[in-house]
Amino acid sequence: MIDLRGGNSVTNPDFPHAPQEWTREEAASKAAEDGLHVDSGHWEVVRALQEFYSRHEDSRINSRELHDALEERFHSNGGMKYLYKLLPGGPVTQGCRLAGLEPPAGSVDKGFGSVQ
């Protein structure tokens, strides 16, 4: 699991809950490898994932809980339909990859936010 203690707020205040070793540049590079052109929507998902993980750093991340949290957080944008447009590799799996986080167990299941 990625160590989130202390966050990354010193090096990037726009991502206060980022894992210590995470950088926006590395995330953009990973996105480019996936054929994505990141925009503000992608960064908002990355921040949401990093914040969720920071709030749950003392417990095991539950795939369903994370999926539901993303659905709720982005409901006004269209929920999962919107998230799959941004992250066609799956909002949980591909999103965690860009956010520098380990996807929760079971998240590679096609029904749980991943199509990889």
PyMOL commands that set and color helices and strands:
alter all, ss='L'
color gray80, all
select helices_A, chain A and resi 24-33+40-55+63-73+75-77+79-86+93-99+110-112
alter helices_A, ss='H'
color red, helices_A
deselect
rebuild
show_as cartoon
